[in-house]
């Protein structure tokens, strides 16, 4: 598992209870862990701060934040080459 994916998982773990966090993997559906719309706002802000990115409005969509692997892919695209 690469560093970015691990960072996304670590941030996600702060937004769910400890039992669910321990069972979370790169492809775990985050909404199934209790990250509903209100909790998702805090999670997105935490991702932006922790990963030094800003998600544009067109990416603020449930599909973008489905699981850690998907989020990491979007962060890589936002960061661009390099």
Secondary structure, 3 states (H helix, E strand, C coil): CCHHHHHHHHHHHCCCCHHHHHCCCCCCCHHHHCCCHHHHHHHHHHHHHHHCCCCCHHHCCCCCCCCHHHHHHHHHHHHCCC
